[in-house]
Amino acid sequence: MRHVKRIGRLGVLAVGLGIGAAVAHSPVASADSSSDWLSAVDSVLGGGAVPAPSSGMDLAISFDGYTLFHEGTATAITKTGDYSLAIADGYFADAYALGTGDSAVADGSYAYAYSAGGSGDVAVADGTVADAEAGGLNGDTGADDDTAIDIGNNPGGVYDGAYAGNADLNGGGTGTGSDDTAIDIGNNSDDGILGGDDGSFAGAGGLVEDSGDGNNDTAIDVGDNSGFDNGVDAVAGNGNYASDSGSTTGVNEGTFAGLGNDNTAVADTSYTTDGAGVFAGEGNDNYASVLGPENSFAEAYDGDSNIASVVDPFGSTPDNVYAYGFNSDLAAVLFTDGSVTVNTAPDLYDILTAFGPETGTF
């Protein structure tokens, strides 16, 4: 398995003053309009007087470089002339929208939402220490229309959350990314030994300590991650898609699609074994998927149009399939525990089923 890094509370969508970007928020339960920040937003945008905030409110709203509302410890920052919108709601919540038509919403204690580096980027962070970053660092180019959404709690670890766009969003590396989408739904936590780099990463290869640009990539992570380098990556290529629905507890676990174009990796299971997961890449149009027991592998790589698939929803022990080395290989496990590898010639069609051998190498 190559190096692999990796919706809680979903707010109501709001549209930011004709900029065309949708952003999300969670309404305050109180019926008292003095403590309802949505009422404050409606009043400001509608031209009415801003209601006096109740004690303890942490809310900031900024549009096009102007502070529309600010109370407590929240911070919202935009730039004049960009027509961007930033909303922060929570104790020391931060929202920065620093590109043309960008949107950023941070909802929760220490939540952080950042969009910059181009135009039309959207970042939504909803949860305690939630982190969503889209585009690139302020001043970057080649990072347009990226979307990052992190919904869940991240109490420990560095670079836990959702990152879509340029490599520098999470500390360095090379590569740019436009039209990328990263969604992380669930909690990311430290395993007590190593922690960080858990969640969803889409775009430049440098987001996962690789290289290359990444455009139109999508990564979706639904589940809890505990440890280091866990989650989903769709990076270092164009049109890659990676998703998982399950939990990870360890190191370097999850789903990876990239290092080529139009690769797809899907995992519908959980992982507890270091390095376990689903990989599609090092070529184009590869497909790998798992619907089966915990810790099952599926890898399609080192060629084009390879397929590796596990379909064993009632199995009790891990299945492992590999299709690599040539083009148009297919390896599959269907409705039974087992292992199959395809790597000797192109255009093979080998399926391990209840009517075949328990293991196979072709």
Summary of the structure (lengths in Angstrom):
residues: 362
radius of gyration: 21.7
end to end distance: 19.9
largest distance: 74.7
contacts: 1636
relative contact order: 0.09
helix: 6%
strand: 43%
